[in-house]
Amino acid sequence: MREIITLECTVCKNRNYTTTKNKKTHQDKLEISRFCKFCRKHTPHKETK
């Protein structure tokens, strides 16, 4: 039941990362602080479709 999701930078709106998550156990949207190579700093990344 794990599905592939895309993470998007909240500052520059670029889609930088992909990861998997179990949608049965975590229904809310994932938000992680990751390094954005376009902003060249750590920024929050949110789950997108």
Summary of the structure (lengths in Angstrom):
residues: 49
radius of gyration: 11.0
end to end distance: 16.3
largest distance: 33.9
contacts: 119
relative contact order: 0.38
helix: 0%
strand: 61%
